Amino acid sequence: MMKRLGHDVYATAFGVAYLGLMTNLLVLIAALPVVLLLLTTDPARSWPFIALALPVSTPAFTAAFTVFRAHSRGDTAVIGTFLAGWRATWRRAMLVGAISSATLVVLLVDVRALAPTTVGVVVVPLLAVLTVLAVGCFVVTLVAIAEAPSAPLGRVMRASLLLSVRRWYLSAVTLGALAVQFAAIAGMPAIGLGITAAPTLYLAWANARHTLQPALSPRPAA
């Protein structure tokens, strides 16, 4: 029994390590435009190019979320599941990425322009809240696309916006984890991109999936 228990523990640990490392590698390859810009440029100056590259790289995240979804159901095939998820979601993911990127650019440019003005005292906090809301909704929408690739995109985006606001505490945890991840990429790129990316994405997926639970319910009303 002890030998059997030890074998199961080692197999589980190996499977989790393989899931994380392989998903990391696949995300890096699929999101290469954004990764190269983050590693070779100053994001404070190259943000217009990052905004343009983000939609192209967005399907990498929905593909990773598809892998996590399959793994939670006992499917341990990472590469095949990632490629299948990328093919099933790339159009919608790129569209959501383009909408989110444009929204964030407008909000952040407005924050920068209005911050020195007297109106900025009132407007900038509101814009900051909208920026945080846009990022949270972006993550939840990508998870929703991975969970239901054939659902109407307009309905998916509306449900994601409503539920990400209603369950704001889960979005706050996700945003905190993403902030730590971006700091890790900036300070320790090898660790941030090679090790911690997949765990951060997994946390984002788990939180967003729990956020979406009312919409993922099999009830007809959902």
Order of alpha helices (4+ residues) and beta strands (2+ residues): alpha-alpha-alpha-alpha-alpha-alpha-alpha-alpha-alpha-alpha
